[in-house]
Amino acid sequence: MELLGVSARELARLVRGGEVSAREVAQAYLDRIGQTEEKVHAYLARLPERALADADRVDAARVRGDELGPLAGVPVGLKDIFVTRGVPTSCGSRMLADWEPSYDGSHVRRIAEAGGVLLGKLAMDEFAMGSSNENTPFSPVHNPWALDHVPGGSSGGSAAAVAAGSCALSLGTDTGGSIRQPASLCGVVGIKPTYGRVSRHGMVAFASSLDQAGPFARDVRDAALMLGVIAGHDPNDATSLRAEVPDYVAACDAGISGARVGVHRAALEIDGLDADVRSAFERSLEVLAEAGAHLVDIELPHFEYAIATYYVLATAEASSNLARYDGVRYGLRESRDSLLSMYEATREAGFGDEVKRRIMLGTFVLRADSYEQYYGRAMRVRTLIAQDYTRAFESCDLIASPVSPVPGWKLGERVSDPLAMYLADVFTIGVNLAGLPGMSVPGGFSTGSPRLPIGLQLIGPRLSEPRLFAAGAAYEAATSWHTERPPEVSS
Amino acid sequence: MVAPEETEALARLARLSLSDAERETFPGQLARILAYIDTLAQVDVEGVDEYVGEQDALDLRDDEVGPMLSADEALSGVPAARDGHVVVPKFKED
C-alpha cells in the first residue's frame, strides 16, 4: 500500500481499522527519512527504535481492543525545542546539545496519548531565534523545493520535513512568525494558534508572552487534526486558556460564503515586496472572493512599528529566559575556578552569534536607566498594535495578507545583516504581539527558476481558529497548490 | 555607534565573554538594530497603558503537594551532581 502520499487523517483511519499496521506506516516513513535526509537535513535526531516501539504500542492496543486516538499510528516529527524524556533536546544549540530531559512536556504526552509515533527531533534556528534555519552550530536545513535555498525559520526542519514527506505531521513554534514563514517558504500549512490555546509546558522558552506551539501539515484538515490534539488547558501552564477546544476538523467544512476578508493595502507598498509574492496574493484574494468572501479594506496604523516593538520585547524576555543557561543545571558546562568565569565561558561556548546579540539587546533595553525609553515604550506600542487589530475586526471577520515579503532566498545570502533578516518578519510579527491566531496555507509559486512556494496568511480574532480553518479549507478546495510535491526530493 | 566599552559592559551584565571577532562586529550590528528600534520614539503613546494581554485571571493551581520529579530525576540532566546536590565551583571562603 502506498502510504507516503496519504493524509494523516487517512493513516489514522487505516490503522484504527486494522487495514495497515502502525509498524508498517512507521517503517515507510523511516525509509523516506533515509531517502531525503542527505538532501534536506531536516532532522537533528532520528529515532528509529523509538518510532517502532511507539508503533508497536499502538498495534498492541488495537489488538487488545483499546480505543485508539485521533493520531493512531501517525508518524510525527517534533521541533527540537519540545522536551522529550530521555531524548536529547538541544533547542538547536550547543548549550543543550547533550541535555537529556527527565520529563516529557505537554506536547509529547498529548501526541503519545493520541497514538502518534515519534520519528525524531527536527532542526531549528538556535533557541528559536532566526528566519532561515542558518543560526545553527549544526547543519542548516535545505528547502526541499530548491536545495540551495533556505526553508525559513526558526521551525525550518519542521516545515521541510513535512514538505519532503519525511513525516506526516510536525510541530513547530512561532514567536514572531517561526511557523507561518517556514510554512510559506516550504509550501505547507502552518498555524500559530491564539496565545494560550496550546500549553507552553515542555517547550523551551524564548519569549514567554509571544511563544506558541503549532502544527505543520500538508493540508488544512491535517493541521486541524493536530491542533485538536495539542490544544486545551494545561494546569502546568498558567497562561493556557480554559476555553473549550472545538472540533477543528469539522470546522473546515463551514465554507466562507459571506465572510468579510480584510486587506491592509498600505502594507503591500513596503520596500522589498517581491513582485511574485504580490501577484500571488492578489490572485488569492480573487479566489477568496469567488468562494463567497467579501473583501474590505482595513487599516493597521501601527503596522510599521511592529518589528521594532518585537525586537525590544522579545529580546528583553529572551535575555531573562536564557539567563538560566550558565553551566550550573542544564547541558553544557565549561568548568572554571569561579562561578563568574564558569558562567561567561559556558555562555560564550554554548551560544551562537544571533543568540548573543539578542541577549545583549534585551539586556540593553531592560537597563534601569533606559526602561521607559525602550521596554516601557514598546509595551505601550504593543497595546496600540493589539488595538489596531481589534478595531480592524469590527469591519471584517478575518484578515488576509502575504506571509513573507520574498520566497525562500539562497543559503548564505542574508547571514551578514541581522537587521535585513528581521525585516522579513513584517507580515507575521504583529500577530504575535496581539496574541492572535494566524495560519499560512500554500498560495502559489514564484515564476522564475527555481520554482519556490508562496504562502497566504489568514489572521483572525482570538480563538477564531475554526473560522481560519474554514477559510483555509475553502481556499484549498479552490486551488491545487497544496497537492504539488517538491521535484528535488521526489521518490 | 555603540561604543566598544558599552558593548563590553553589556556583555558583562549578560554574563557573556565576547571573542575578538565579536568585539569587532557586535558594536556596529547592535548600533544598526538600536537605530531601527529608535523609530518607536515617533509613536504617540500618551495615555496608553502597557500591554497586559487577554488573561481573565491569574490561573494558579491549589497549593497542594502532588506528583513531582524526584531529586534524582531532577538532577539527572545536571552537568555535575553529587549526593543529591548540584556541584559548582567553590564560591565561599571557609
Boltz contact constraints between the chains, C-beta under 6 A:
constraints:
  - contact:
      token1: [A, 99]
      token2: [B, 77]
      max_distance: 6.0
  - contact:
      token1: [A, 100]
      token2: [B, 77]
      max_distance: 6.0
  - contact:
      token1: [A, 102]
      token2: [B, 73]
      max_distance: 6.0
  - contact:
      token1: [A, 102]
      token2: [B, 76]
      max_distance: 6.0
  - contact:
      token1: [A, 102]
      token2: [B, 77]
      max_distance: 6.0
  - contact:
      token1: [A, 235]
      token2: [B, 61]
      max_distance: 6.0
  - contact:
      token1: [A, 238]
      token2: [B, 59]
      max_distance: 6.0
  - contact:
      token1: [A, 305]
      token2: [B, 43]
      max_distance: 6.0
  - contact:
      token1: [A, 308]
      token2: [B, 36]
      max_distance: 6.0
  - contact:
      token1: [A, 308]
      token2: [B, 37]
      max_distance: 6.0
  - contact:
      token1: [A, 308]
      token2: [B, 39]
      max_distance: 6.0
  - contact:
      token1: [A, 308]
      token2: [B, 40]
      max_distance: 6.0
  - contact:
      token1: [A, 312]
      token2: [B, 37]
      max_distance: 6.0
  - contact:
      token1: [A, 328]
      token2: [B, 88]
      max_distance: 6.0
  - contact:
      token1: [A, 329]
      token2: [B, 78]
      max_distance: 6.0
  - contact:
      token1: [A, 333]
      token2: [B, 79]
      max_distance: 6.0
  - contact:
      token1: [A, 337]
      token2: [B, 89]
      max_distance: 6.0
  - contact:
      token1: [A, 338]
      token2: [B, 89]
      max_distance: 6.0
  - contact:
      token1: [A, 339]
      token2: [B, 89]
      max_distance: 6.0
  - contact:
      token1: [A, 339]
      token2: [B, 91]
      max_distance: 6.0
  - contact:
      token1: [A, 342]
      token2: [B, 89]
      max_distance: 6.0
  - contact:
      token1: [A, 343]
      token2: [B, 15]
      max_distance: 6.0
  - contact:
      token1: [A, 344]
      token2: [B, 15]
      max_distance: 6.0
  - contact:
      token1: [A, 344]
      token2: [B, 17]
      max_distance: 6.0
  - contact:
      token1: [A, 347]
      token2: [B, 15]
      max_distance: 6.0
  - contact:
      token1: [A, 347]
      token2: [B, 16]
      max_distance: 6.0
  - contact:
      token1: [A, 348]
      token2: [B, 17]
      max_distance: 6.0
  - contact:
      token1: [A, 356]
      token2: [B, 16]
      max_distance: 6.0
  - contact:
      token1: [A, 359]
      token2: [B, 14]
      max_distance: 6.0
  - contact:
      token1: [A, 360]
      token2: [B, 10]
      max_distance: 6.0
  - contact:
      token1: [A, 360]
      token2: [B, 14]
      max_distance: 6.0
  - contact:
      token1: [A, 363]
      token2: [B, 10]
      max_distance: 6.0
  - contact:
      token1: [A, 363]
      token2: [B, 13]
      max_distance: 6.0
  - contact:
      token1: [A, 363]
      token2: [B, 14]
      max_distance: 6.0
  - contact:
      token1: [A, 364]
      token2: [B, 10]
      max_distance: 6.0
  - contact:
      token1: [A, 377]
      token2: [B, 40]
      max_distance: 6.0
  - contact:
      token1: [A, 379]
      token2: [B, 50]
      max_distance: 6.0
  - contact:
      token1: [A, 379]
      token2: [B, 51]
      max_distance: 6.0
  - contact:
      token1: [A, 380]
      token2: [B, 45]
      max_distance: 6.0
  - contact:
      token1: [A, 380]
      token2: [B, 48]
      max_distance: 6.0
  - contact:
      token1: [A, 380]
      token2: [B, 50]
      max_distance: 6.0
  - contact:
      token1: [A, 381]
      token2: [B, 40]
      max_distance: 6.0
  - contact:
      token1: [A, 381]
      token2: [B, 43]
      max_distance: 6.0
  - contact:
      token1: [A, 382]
      token2: [B, 51]
      max_distance: 6.0
  - contact:
      token1: [A, 383]
      token2: [B, 48]
      max_distance: 6.0
  - contact:
      token1: [A, 383]
      token2: [B, 49]
      max_distance: 6.0
  - contact:
      token1: [A, 383]
      token2: [B, 51]
      max_distance: 6.0
  - contact:
      token1: [A, 418]
      token2: [B, 29]
      max_distance: 6.0
  - contact:
      token1: [A, 419]
      token2: [B, 32]
      max_distance: 6.0
  - contact:
      token1: [A, 419]
      token2: [B, 33]
      max_distance: 6.0
  - contact:
      token1: [A, 419]
      token2: [B, 36]
      max_distance: 6.0
